[in-house]
Structure formats: C-alpha cells, structure tokens
Amino acid sequence: GIVRQRTAEPSGTIRFTCSVAFAQLALAELIPRFMTQFPRVRIVQHATNRHVDPVQDGFDLCLRAHTHALPDSTLVQRPLAQIPWHLFAGPAYLARKGTPEHPDDLSSHDTLALRGPQDGHAWQLRDARNADVVVEVPFTPFLESDDMATLKAAARQGVGIVALPGYVGRNEVGRGELVRVLPQWTAGVATMSLLMPSRRGLLPSVRAFAEFLAEHVPAVVQ
C-alpha cells in the first residue's frame, strides 16, 4: 500500500494570487503549515493589489476580499470568512486629539484611508449593539495609500485614525501600539472568497490547498 499512497499524494505546482496585505498578514503563517503537510506541492504566490483575472492570467486560485457580491462568472466562488473592519489610532494621537465617543465626533479628527476606485471617502459605521443603526461619516484623508502596512504604521505613529480589517491591527492592539477607536462600531465587513476556474478539472493539489484555506483562514482573519 505504501507505493500507491505515494502516488496519490498531491504534487505539482499551485499558482495563486492574493492581495499584498493578505499575503503578509494572514497567509505568511499558513503557507508553511500547508507545505509541511503536503511536501510534494510547489507553490507560486503572486501578491498584488491589482485586479487579476484568474483564468486569463493562468492562476489556479485567487483569494479576493470584497464588500459587494462578486459578478457572476464561470469561476467557482467559495466564501471563506467574514472580515470585520475596525477603526484604529495610536495612543499618542488619542492623547493629543481626544478619544471619539460617538461617530459624530470623528468630523474633527485627522484620518487615513485605503485608496479606492472612488474619489470621496466615507466610513459606514454600524453599531454592534444595534445592527440597524448605520452612520455614514464622510472624511478627507491626510494620507491615502493602497498599502495597508503603510497606513498601519502611520496610525501607530500618531498621524490619524484609519479603518482596517480587524486582523490587520490585532497584534498592535495587543501590544498597546494601536487602540481600537469606537469599539462598539464596525467600519464595514468584507467577505474573503476563493475563486477557482472550475471545480471539475481541479488538480488534487489545488483541491487540497482550497480545503486547507477553507479550514484555516477564518481563524486567522476573524
């Protein structure tokens, strides 16, 4: 039975793509675990914030965070986890400018933002105690970047308040380098989905990786 088991073990190369932040802050811990489990699989990771077409660009898997439903396509879409976004600021900033008690207080604060396709910026803040209450807070950021690590560093150094996925700021909050602002409010929820060209023709290695991600990603991002 040993020989047969050897050939059934997933092997080959998996090419996949995800955002830079997700690569650094969620998958950096997980990929080595997968590779220990499946030593014959090669992985080629393409970390980019550019919108990628998995089929055209020849990827086996694509991990994508989205706040709206993804457009219908021939791709298999598998939601992996819900990712709440929180507001964060450095303790020095809050000591200097005061701690907001209510979303209305945010209008007098300095802000940072993830660069988006749209021009205007607004936070959609939802009350965790009462999900029907949503407050829209428009703002003009002092710093805009499509790199979450830059925004997190700026917030840590007291430049202003930023909305980021909760898991992105978790360690800094634990170390006292960031404070969660308005902890009763979330600044949106994103869905992390796995996109794959087709379920029918999945290689055993790709199927194993998809199952591994479905099992482990929720714990990392929630």
C-alpha positions in Angstrom: 0.0 0.0 0.0 2.9 2.4 0.6 3.7 2.9 -3.1 0.1 3.5 -4.1 -0.3 6.1 -1.3 2.9 7.8 -2.5 1.4 8.4 -6.0 -1.9 9.6 -4.6 -0.2 12.3 -2.5 -0.9 15.7 -4.1 2.0 17.0 -6.1 2.7 19.6 -8.8 2.6 23.4 -8.8 -0.1 25.7 -7.5 -0.2 29.2 -8.8 -2.3 31.6 -6.8 -2.8 35.3 -6.2 -4.0 37.4 -3.3 -3.5 41.0 -2.1 -0.2 42.1 -0.5 -1.8 42.7 2.9 -3.4 39.2 2.9 -0.1 37.6 1.9 1.8 39.4 4.7 -0.7 39.3 7.5 -2.8 36.2 7.0 -1.1 33.7 4.7 2.6 34.1 5.8 1.9 31.8 8.8 -0.4 29.4 6.9 1.6 28.6 3.8 4.5 26.9 5.6 2.0 24.7 7.5 0.4 23.6 4.3 3.8 22.8 2.8 4.8 20.7 5.8 1.6 18.8 5.3 2.0 18.4 1.5 5.8 18.3 0.9 5.5 17.4 -2.8 3.5 20.5 -3.7 5.2 23.6 -5.1 3.6 27.0 -4.5 4.0 30.1 -6.6 2.3 33.1 -4.9 1.6 36.3 -6.7 0.9 39.0 -4.2 -0.6 42.1 -5.9 -3.3 44.7 -5.2 -4.1 44.7 -9.0 -7.4 43.2 -10.0 -6.4 39.8 -11.5 -8.4 37.6 -13.9 -7.5 34.1 -12.7 -8.4 32.4 -16.0 -6.7 34.9 -18.3 -3.6 35.2 -16.1 -3.3 31.4 -15.6 -3.9 31.1 -11.8 -5.3 28.0 -10.2 -6.7 30.0 -7.3 -7.5 33.7 -6.5 -8.2 35.0 -3.0 -10.3 38.2 -3.0 -11.8 40.3 -0.3 -15.0 42.1 -1.4 -17.8 44.1 0.2 -20.3 43.5 -2.6 -21.3 40.3 -4.4 -18.7 39.4 -7.0 -20.0 39.5 -10.6 -21.3 36.2 -11.9 -18.7 34.4 -13.9 -17.6 30.9 -14.9 -15.4 30.9 -11.8 -16.3 28.8 -8.8 -16.8 31.2 -5.9 -16.3 29.9 -2.4 -16.8 32.4 0.6 -14.2 31.6 3.3 -14.7 34.2 6.0 -16.4 37.4 7.0 -13.8 40.1 7.9 -15.0 43.0 10.1 -13.2 46.3 9.7 -12.4 48.4 12.7 -11.2 52.0 13.4 -7.7 52.2 14.8 -5.5 55.0 16.1 -2.2 55.3 18.0 -2.4 56.1 21.8 -0.3 59.3 21.2 -2.8 60.6 18.7 -5.7 60.0 21.1 -3.8 61.6 23.9 -3.3 64.7 21.7 -6.7 64.9 20.0 -9.0 63.1 22.4 -10.9 59.8 22.0 -14.1 59.9 20.0 -17.1 58.8 22.0 -19.6 58.7 19.1 -19.3 58.6 15.2 -20.3 62.3 15.2 -17.1 63.2 16.9 -15.0 61.9 14.0 -15.5 65.0 11.9 -12.9 66.9 13.9 -10.3 64.1 13.6 -7.3 63.5 11.2 -7.9 60.5 9.0 -6.0 58.0 6.8 -7.6 55.9 4.1 -7.1 53.0 1.8 -7.0 54.3 -1.7 -10.1 53.2 -3.5 -11.6 53.5 -7.0 -13.9 56.4 -5.9 -12.9 59.9 -5.1 -14.9 60.6 -2.0 -14.2 58.8 1.3 -16.9 57.8 3.8 -17.0 55.3 6.6 -20.2 53.2 7.1 -20.2 52.7 10.8 -22.5 50.0 12.2 -23.5 49.8 15.8 -22.6 46.3 17.1 -25.3 46.6 19.8 -28.0 47.5 17.2 -27.2 46.4 13.6 -30.0 48.6 12.2 -28.1 51.8 13.2 -25.6 52.8 10.4 -23.9 56.2 10.5 -22.1 57.5 7.4 -19.1 59.6 8.1 -17.6 61.4 5.1 -13.9 62.5 5.5 -10.9 63.8 3.6 -7.8 61.7 4.5 -4.4 63.3 5.1 -2.8 60.1 3.8 -4.1 57.8 1.2 -2.3 54.6 0.2 -3.2 51.2 -1.3 -0.7 49.7 1.1 -2.2 48.7 4.5 1.2 48.3 6.2 1.9 52.0 5.4 -1.4 53.1 6.8 -1.0 51.0 9.9 2.5 52.4 10.6 1.2 55.9 10.2 -1.7 55.3 12.6 0.8 53.7 15.1 2.9 56.8 14.8 0.0 59.1 15.6 -0.9 60.6 12.2 -4.6 59.9 12.5 -7.5 57.4 12.6 -7.7 54.6 10.0 -10.2 51.8 9.1 -8.5 48.4 8.5 -9.6 44.8 8.7 -9.7 43.8 12.3 -7.0 41.1 12.0 -4.5 43.7 10.5 -4.4 45.7 13.7 -4.9 42.8 16.2 -1.3 42.3 17.3 -0.6 46.0 17.6 -3.7 46.4 19.8 -2.5 43.5 22.0 0.9 45.3 22.4 -0.7 48.7 23.1 0.7 50.3 19.9 -2.8 50.8 18.5 -6.1 51.4 20.1 -9.5 50.4 18.7 -11.5 53.6 18.3 -15.3 53.4 18.9 -15.0 49.7 19.8 -18.8 49.3 19.7 -18.9 50.2 16.0 -17.6 48.3 12.9 -16.4 50.2 9.8 -17.8 47.6 7.4 -17.5 43.9 6.7 -15.7 42.3 3.8 -16.0 38.7 2.6 -12.9 36.8 1.7 -13.7 34.5 -1.2 -11.8 31.8 -3.0 -12.1 31.9 -6.8 -11.2 28.9 -8.9 -11.5 28.3 -12.7 -13.6 25.1 -12.4 -14.5 22.5 -9.9 -14.5 19.7 -12.4 -10.9 19.9 -13.5 -9.3 20.7 -10.1 -5.9 19.1 -9.6 -5.6 17.2 -6.3 -3.0 19.7 -5.1 -5.3 22.7 -5.8 -8.3 20.9 -4.1 -6.1 20.2 -1.1 -5.0 23.8 -0.9 -8.6 25.1 -1.2 -9.7 22.8 1.6 -6.8 23.9 3.8 -7.6 27.6 3.3 -11.3 27.0 4.0 -10.3 25.3 7.2 -7.7 27.8 8.5 -8.4 31.2 7.0 -11.4 32.0 9.2 -9.4 31.7 12.4 -6.7 34.0 11.1 -8.9 36.8 9.9 -11.8 36.9 12.5 
